[in-house]
Amino acid sequence: MADAVTWADDADAAWAAFSRQLAKAGLSRTALHDGLDLSERNPFHQPRHSFGHIWDEEYDAKVRGYRGDLRTASDPDLWHLRPTLMFLSRFTSPLMISHRDVLDGSAESAFTPICRHLVESQGQYHALALPLVSPRSGKVSILSAWGDEDRAETGHFMRSHASVLQMAGQAFMALLTDPGEGPALSLRERQVLALFAEGAQTGAVADTLRLSERSVREYLTRAQIKLDTSNRTAAVARAIRRGWI
């Protein structure tokens, strides 16, 4: 999935390739929102970039057009956005929820009425939220996917592939926000990134280049600084896009 995004011609093509991959796995409803300002009452009102729709076009328009505070909205259709925004403000790990599992649980929880409403009113059975940047800046980016079939396989796919999906989302963000210029990478930095791009792990990179693992990590850090990226996936994607590896 990350490869499909990295090698796309532009952001629209990258999104089309990525969403097709997800649809094959049963996640036909996907969206990506970049630059959500958490200080706003409705961060979804005017994102910096957006692709796809929140569930569907009609619901997406309802969320974006809401003029109140999403965190205190009384409309049941908006209830699930409260915990989502709270989560985005604190964490960078994936958030996955299977509404059927919650409803079939033996005890009621704060999520039970939210999940019941989503199943009964929208036919939504699974939801996955993948933060793509740190919330420390006050602005976040999120890749979202929803399942509209009551299938255990869909939930299993989401859980087992969450990290891969998050990496693909980070590669997409590297493409979307790349200014296209910056300090050139050294030969060693390019070699390290090229091996990571092939799927090698730190130990294998060190063995291939006859370096210590500490040196590999140092070259990676330098490359990330030059490429203005916060993680390895984004650094590799941006270096590929610029034709440096």
N, C-alpha and C positions, 0 to 999 in steps of 0.2 A: 504493500500500500504506500509506504513512504517513497518507494522508487517511482510509482505512478505519479505521485505529486511532484517529486523533484525533477523529473525529466519532462514535465509538461511545458508547453510553449509559453503559457501565461497563466494568470490566476484563475480565469474562467475555465480554461482547459484543465487545470489542476483540480478544481472543484468538481468538474464533470467526471473526471477519472476516479476521483476519490469516492464520490457519492455512488458511482456505478459499482465499485467494489463493495461498499456497504450494503447496497440493495441486493447483491447476490447472496449476502449472508442473512437476508431477511430484514435489514434495517433500511427500509425505503424512505423513511422520513429523517432527514438530517439537516443541520444548520450550523453555520459558524458565524460568530459575532466577535468583532475585534474592537478594542478601545471602549469598552463599557465603563463609564464613569460611575464608580460606586458611591460618590457623593450626591448623585442625582436621585430624585425621588423615583424616577423610572429610567434606569440605566439603558433599557432597550429602546428608548424613544429615538435616540439619534446616535447609533454606533458609528465608529469611524469607517468600518467595512462590514458588510454582511453578505452571506451567501446562503441560499436555501431559505426555508421558512420554519418558524417555530410551530411544529406539528403540521399545520397546513396554512394556506394563504389567508383564509378568513380569520383564523385564530391569531396568526402573526400580526395582522392589521389591528386586531383588538388589543393585543399586548402593547404594541408600539404607540397606539393612539391613546392609551390610558394616561390621564393627566394627574392622577393621585399618586400616593406613595404605594408602590407594589408590596412593600413589606407589611403594610397594615390593611391591604385591600380585603373587603368583606365578600367580594364576588368569589364563589367557589371555583370558578374557572381560573382564578389567579392564585389560589391558595398555594400551589406547589412552587411558585416563584419565591415565596418567603424563605424556605429552607435553602433553595438554590442560591439565592443572593448571599445568604449568611455563610454558606459553604465557600463560595467564591472569594469572600472577603478574608478567609482564614487559611485555606488549604490549596495545595497544588496537586494533590493525588486525585485519581478518578473517583467519581461518585456514581454508583450503579444501584438501581432499585428495581426489583421485580414486584409489581403491584399485586400479582396473584399470590406470591409468597407472603406478603404482608397480610393480605386478607385471609389467607388460610392459617395464619398463626394463631396460637391458642390465646394470646393476650392482646388487648387493644393497646395501640400506641398513638403518639401524636400524628403518625403518618397514616393511620387507618382511614380516617374520613377523607383525606386527600386522595389516597389510592382508590378508594371506593368510588369517588366522584369521577376520577379519570377513566376508570374501567367502564362505569355505567353511562357516562355522558359522551365520552370520546372514543371508547374502544381502545384505549391505550393500556398496554400491559407491561411494557418495559421502558425504562428511561436511563440514559447514560449521559453524564456531564463530565467533560474532560477539560480542566483548566489548562491553558496553554502558556500563560505567563504568571509570574509572581504577583500577588496582590499588593506588594509593598508600595508600588507607585500610585495606588489608588485607582488604576485602570486595569481591567482584566480582559482576557479573551477566552472564549469558551467554544468548544466543539460539542455539539449535542446530537444525540441519536435516540430515536424512539421506535419501539416495536409495536405494531398494531395487530399481532397475531398471538393468541394464547398458547405459545409453544415453549416448552422447556428448553429446546435447543437454542432458541434466540437468547435467552438469559445466559445459557452456558457459553455461547459465543462471546457475548459482551464481557463476561467475567474473564474468560481465558485470553481475550485479545485486547483488553483495555490498554495495556502498556503499548502495544503495537499501534493501536488507533491514536493514542496520545502522541507517539513519535511522528506519525504521519501528519497529525495536526500541527505539530511544531515545525515540521518541514514546510508545510503550507504557509505558516506564519513567516518563515524565513524568506520564502518567495514573495509573499505579499508586501513585506516591509523592507525589502532590500533596496537601498539607495543606489546600488550598482557601482559603487566606487569605494575605495578605501586603501589602506596600506597593503602593499603586496606581501604575500606569504613567502617565507624562506623555503628553500628546497626541503629541509627536514619537516617543516610544518605541512607542506603539501604531501610529503610521503606518508606522514602519520595519518592525515585526513583521508588519503586515498585508500589506505588499508582499512580504516574504520568504515569507509564507504562500501568496501567489499564484504563487510560483516565480521571482520576480525575483532577480537577482544584485546584488551590492553596487554595481556601477557603475550599473545601471538604477535602483536605489533612490535613489542620489545624484542622478541626472538628474531623476527624477520629483519629488523633494522639494527640488531646487535646493540640495543640500548637497554638501560634499566627501565623498569616500569615507572619509576619516578621521573625519569627524563621524558618518557612518552607523555605523561600527564602534564609536564611543564610545557612541552611543545603544543599540546592540545590547548592549554590555557592561553598561551600566546596567540594561537590562531583564533580562538574565540574572541579575544580582545580586539584583534585586528578586524575581524569580521563583524564585531558588535553583536554577538549572539550570547545567549545565556546557557546553552547546553550543546552537547556534542552533535545531536541530530541536526539542529539548526545550522551549526557551523559547516557540517558536511554538505547539507543542502545548498547553502549559500555559496560555498566554494565551487560546487558543481555548476550552479547557475552562472557563475562568473567565468567558467571555463578554466579554472585554476587547477582542477584535478580531473 
